[in-house]
Amino acid sequence: MATTSFDKSFVVTDQESIDRIHYDLAHPRLIKVTKRDYKAESAKGIKLLKRRLSSSETC
């Protein structure tokens, strides 16, 4: 995953854009994130890894 940060200054002169930015800042969007079951995912990963390794030994 890329981790790059930057700083850039810009000037907004259009009144409609300024109003839209103010509105967006006052009304942030809510993002729903599903809760992950890390224990189940880990068990599934280990199961798949065991299956993969056990089939590669017979070849």
C-alpha positions in Angstrom: 0.0 0.0 0.0 1.4 3.4 -1.0 1.9 5.9 1.8 2.5 9.3 0.2 1.5 12.6 1.7 1.6 16.0 0.2 0.7 19.6 0.9 -0.8 21.8 -1.8 -2.3 25.2 -1.4 -5.1 26.3 -3.7 -7.5 29.2 -3.9 -11.2 28.9 -4.5 -12.8 32.0 -5.9 -16.2 30.7 -7.2 -18.9 31.4 -4.6 -20.9 28.2 -5.5 -17.8 26.1 -4.9 -17.1 27.9 -1.6 -20.7 27.2 -0.4 -20.5 23.6 -1.5 -17.2 23.1 0.5 -18.8 24.7 3.6 -21.8 22.5 3.2 -19.7 19.3 2.8 -17.6 20.2 5.9 -20.8 20.9 8.0 -22.4 17.6 6.8 -19.8 14.8 6.6 -20.7 11.6 4.9 -21.1 8.6 7.2 -19.2 5.5 6.1 -20.4 2.1 7.4 -17.6 -0.3 7.9 -18.4 -4.0 8.4 -16.9 -5.6 11.4 -14.5 -8.3 10.5 -14.1 -11.6 12.3 -10.3 -11.9 12.4 -10.3 -15.2 14.3 -12.6 -16.9 11.6 -10.5 -15.4 8.8 -7.3 -16.6 10.3 -8.7 -20.1 10.8 -9.9 -20.2 7.2 -6.5 -19.0 5.9 -4.7 -21.7 7.9 -7.1 -24.3 6.6 -6.6 -23.2 3.0 -2.8 -23.1 3.5 -2.8 -26.6 5.0 -4.8 -27.9 2.0 -2.5 -26.2 -0.5 0.7 -27.5 1.2 -0.7 -31.0 1.7 -1.6 -31.3 -2.0 1.8 -30.0 -3.1 3.6 -32.8 -1.2 2.0 -35.5 -3.2 3.2 -34.1 -6.6 
